[in-house]
């Protein structure tokens, strides 16, 4: 192919990657702020993901938006894995880090051949597990992974660094303070959150994410080539695609084409259509314009293909069955009680675990930072599903953001009126620590904050012996369970500094009675 | 128990001394500062009228002053729900302050709900920015420990912004409040505080009074245009809101609160923080002893 065209194709690819990465972060950041009435559609990237289409088919009821996922699948049949090379924002990040690591090095970063097949095996494990209700695809799906890591680590981390850098600068007395101060004020108004957002597992999720990015310095596009289950889906389809890169008679077998190839292949040696992400770096690297771009029927011509291996597939299937069964036989499956609450709109737990793709869109959307990625609260398979942690934030009464951004309706889309009625749990007072009982003096901070129109937290005036042994009139707090919706603001604002004397538990949560 | 009694007596004695000094420092303690009460259809007009009747903003704000206008923006609620100060009342105050020659007007509160939501939903942020006021979020890096020199409330973290201004204008909304009975101007000062404010709900009446005694409000304009009668301070239900179409203004924070309490339909003598303020000689608790001028426009 002509050198000029090659350069143009490569530039176009990079522009496309920039655009989709920008779009991804634009939509993600939009979902956190702004008025609840003007929510943008953040689900776009989830709806074009065939893995989430699969989750939706299994968990139902079918959402038409997921039909969008057929578009990249069909396009892959024509072009091959263009999605990984041109669209995927996480792919773009990995590409960027690979490029960084490769720059100016004589010894280029490589990709080991056997590692390429690992993602197919992983896909088999995850798909098989999902058939048996153990839905773990979201752990590694690139959109879930990127959304979750950004919400929990990348965005709050960047917020922290900017805040601290500008804040200390703004406090300088000299001329530097005079420059930084307006910058700080502006960024506080438009960029930073007033209160730093904090997350359970922020370090773990962040280290996992940055670790994956760092691995690109040792293996080209490590995540995409080795782990990505979505890449495996596209790789499988791309095997039958029409577009390919045949060689013409100019080829001198110099091997320059593999210099910047995403999977360290080369069209003359081992061109693997299932792995080619159409980055077109090879066209550009070839000194003799020996590589063409052509549409050909899949069967025509000799093709090398990645051999995953029948025994490995069987082994992966075995692992998949284990991954299906093991999470389903923990005691938490039988126990009535559990010590966590879910965000509003959450469907019954069994269904929830099937529907939730652990993407963390709700973590980003929650304005009060109440929604957190679970650790082991709901078992091993519940890792990174959203739970409400009132000590960190409360469920804002006038808000439905999380139920609107959930792509799979694991949090059912609620209207504001429905949400105000939706009971996510019930507050319980600990009479041995509540000041109004234990010490015998007034407090009522929880009563003040209770947002339901007829307050679910009330007090009655009684005469008690206080902590000095004196008979005093005290307004003692009590909860009316039928009025309480479990928003958790009472637990959030309780002034006790050892443990809140009022806490929301899953008692009477609506989702378990709603089917 | 002996040590405890000793410490208690010590604290009582020394804070008593401090307090005596404090009261003297207040301008004309116990003198019957007048209260202006204006009723009318427009919250903007009645506010302007009330300030004019006090003697005009020029009496309070000097040319070149930096002025804090402190509304109640505590909650993520709309104007109709009457949990935050009416932006129209605030608009009148900010305009008057600028007209009096102020260099800068700062508007801020330490909110109970998420700050961004409260500022936006109350309508206060957009309005104040349009007038050119400096609308700030409470920034925890700007907390300093301030000594209120009270018996119950002494050292407590305060946002520096409130201490660095020349004049402080307190513009609360009159509301029902579960534990303190009412929230008006004195309680509105909780918004200058940081830290674990929930702790101040023990002995709340004394804390509110000592807070108001230890931190001067140069002018108080109480928004009683819409008042929340039940389920305060957060409210939410429109049936709990009643139109009173009134603004109450005074240079004495206690007198403003006493008049507003009467307007609400409560006997000031039954409101704990007013009792405590009365005991500190911050003003009259008997409405009959306060010169109240009522107007309707």
Interface residues (C-beta under 8 A of the other chain):
Chain A: X33 X35 X167 X171 X185 X188 X189 X193 X194 X195 X367 X368 X396 X397 X398 X399 X435 X441 X442 X443 X444 X445 X447 X448 X449 X450 X451 X452 X453 X454 X455 X459 X475 X493 X494 X495 X497
Chain B: X76 X77 X112 X113 X114 X115 X116 X117 X120 X121 X136 X137 X138 X139 X140 X141 X177 X178 X179 X196 X197 X198 X199 X201 X202 X203 X204 X231 X232 X233 X234 X235 X236 X237 X240
